[in-house]
């Protein structure tokens, strides 16, 4: 058994040390907002924050997250107030199918934490998440809106 701190709560987890953090979050803890997309850290659907940095949780062993602060999409809002990225997503009607959006939102929140007013070049470099619906123009608009909120 090991303790993980996720969204400010401590969870006791019984899993093999090399189990991907994604599966521990979804299967052991029961937080299903973080999605499985590709399993090889390419698509970004599984993005979470570990100690404030975006991480593709499908490629991080859960044992590497012990003792660190993990934030999933369920913990991004502050109480009943959505994060500014979540608010921009709604206002700019970003999602279509929505499957990749939790990972995309987590990546954008990390970007804005590091670069509060990103340029298009900053966005291109930092946001490598894949949206199969192709909502990249709405994503860019929402990023700029969240940066100016």
C-alpha positions as CSV (number, residue, x, y, z in Angstrom):
1,X,0.0,0.0,0.0
2,X,1.1,3.5,-0.8
3,X,-0.4,6.9,-0.2
4,X,-1.1,9.3,-3.1
5,X,-2.2,12.9,-2.7
6,X,-4.7,13.6,-5.4
7,X,-6.8,16.8,-5.5
8,X,-5.8,17.6,-1.9
9,X,-7.0,14.2,-0.6
10,X,-4.9,11.2,0.4
11,X,-5.7,7.8,-1.1
12,X,-4.3,4.5,0.0
13,X,-3.4,2.6,-3.2
14,X,-2.5,-1.1,-3.6
15,X,-0.9,-1.5,-7.1
16,X,2.3,-2.7,-8.6
17,X,5.0,0.1,-8.6
18,X,5.2,0.2,-12.4
19,X,1.4,0.6,-12.9
20,X,0.8,3.7,-14.9
21,X,-0.5,6.6,-12.8
22,X,-3.4,6.9,-15.2
23,X,-4.7,3.5,-14.3
24,X,-4.3,4.1,-10.6
25,X,-6.2,7.4,-10.8
26,X,-9.0,5.8,-12.8
27,X,-9.3,2.2,-11.5
28,X,-7.9,2.4,-7.9
29,X,-9.1,5.9,-7.0
30,X,-12.2,6.1,-9.2
31,X,-11.5,9.5,-10.8
32,X,-12.5,8.9,-14.4
33,X,-12.1,12.5,-15.8
34,X,-8.5,11.6,-16.9
35,X,-8.8,9.7,-20.1
36,X,-6.9,6.9,-21.8
37,X,-6.1,7.9,-25.4
38,X,-3.0,6.2,-26.8
39,X,-1.0,4.7,-24.0
40,X,2.3,6.1,-25.3
41,X,2.2,9.7,-24.1
42,X,1.5,11.1,-27.5
43,X,-2.1,12.3,-27.5
44,X,-2.3,14.0,-24.1
45,X,-5.8,12.8,-23.1
46,X,-4.3,11.6,-19.9
47,X,-2.6,14.9,-18.9
48,X,-2.6,15.6,-15.1
49,X,-0.5,17.9,-13.0
50,X,2.2,16.5,-10.8
51,X,3.7,19.1,-8.5
52,X,2.3,21.7,-10.8
53,X,3.8,20.4,-14.0
54,X,1.8,18.7,-16.8
55,X,2.5,15.0,-17.0
56,X,1.2,12.4,-19.4
57,X,-0.1,10.0,-16.7
58,X,-0.1,6.9,-19.0
59,X,3.7,7.0,-19.1
60,X,4.4,7.8,-15.5
61,X,4.7,4.9,-13.0
62,X,2.5,5.4,-10.0
63,X,5.5,4.8,-7.7
64,X,7.1,7.9,-9.2
65,X,4.1,10.0,-8.0
66,X,4.3,9.0,-4.3
67,X,4.9,12.0,-2.1
68,X,3.9,14.5,-4.9
69,X,0.8,16.6,-5.3
70,X,-1.4,15.3,-8.1
71,X,-4.2,17.4,-9.7
72,X,-6.7,15.9,-12.1
73,X,-9.4,17.6,-14.0
74,X,-11.8,16.9,-11.0
75,X,-9.5,19.1,-8.8
76,X,-8.9,22.0,-11.2
77,X,-11.9,24.1,-10.1
78,X,-11.8,25.8,-6.8
79,X,-15.0,24.7,-5.1
80,X,-18.0,25.6,-7.3
81,X,-15.9,28.1,-9.3
82,X,-14.5,26.6,-12.6
83,X,-10.9,27.3,-13.4
84,X,-10.5,30.2,-15.9
85,X,-9.6,27.7,-18.6
86,X,-12.8,25.7,-18.0
87,X,-14.7,29.0,-18.2
88,X,-13.1,29.9,-21.5
89,X,-13.8,26.4,-22.9
90,X,-17.5,26.9,-22.3
91,X,-17.6,30.4,-23.5
92,X,-15.7,29.5,-26.8
93,X,-17.6,26.3,-27.3
94,X,-14.4,24.3,-27.6
95,X,-15.4,20.7,-27.2
96,X,-17.2,18.6,-29.8
97,X,-17.0,15.0,-28.7
98,X,-15.1,16.2,-25.5
99,X,-13.0,13.0,-25.0
100,X,-9.6,14.8,-25.1
101,X,-10.7,17.9,-23.4
102,X,-9.8,17.1,-19.8
103,X,-6.2,16.5,-20.9
104,X,-6.2,19.6,-23.1
105,X,-7.6,21.8,-20.3
106,X,-4.9,20.5,-17.9
107,X,-2.2,21.2,-20.4
108,X,-3.5,24.7,-21.0
109,X,-3.8,25.4,-17.2
110,X,-0.1,24.4,-16.9
111,X,0.9,26.6,-19.8
112,X,-0.8,29.6,-18.3
113,X,0.8,28.9,-14.9
114,X,4.2,29.1,-16.6
115,X,3.5,31.7,-19.3
116,X,0.5,33.9,-18.2
117,X,0.2,35.6,-21.6
118,X,1.3,33.0,-24.2
119,X,1.9,33.9,-27.9
120,X,0.7,31.7,-30.7
121,X,4.3,30.4,-30.9
122,X,4.2,29.5,-27.1
123,X,0.9,27.7,-27.6
124,X,2.2,25.8,-30.6
125,X,5.2,24.7,-28.6
126,X,3.5,23.8,-25.3
127,X,0.1,22.3,-26.4
128,X,0.9,19.1,-28.2
129,X,-2.4,17.4,-27.2
130,X,-4.3,15.9,-30.1
131,X,-8.0,16.7,-30.7
132,X,-9.4,14.3,-33.2
133,X,-12.4,16.6,-33.8
134,X,-10.0,19.3,-34.9
135,X,-11.1,22.1,-32.6
136,X,-7.7,23.7,-32.5
137,X,-8.9,27.2,-33.6
138,X,-11.4,27.2,-30.7
139,X,-8.7,26.0,-28.4
140,X,-6.4,28.8,-29.4
141,X,-9.1,31.4,-28.9
142,X,-10.0,30.0,-25.5
143,X,-6.4,30.0,-24.4
144,X,-6.1,33.7,-25.3
145,X,-9.4,34.4,-23.6
146,X,-8.3,32.6,-20.4
147,X,-5.0,34.4,-20.4
148,X,-6.8,37.7,-20.5
149,X,-9.4,36.7,-17.8
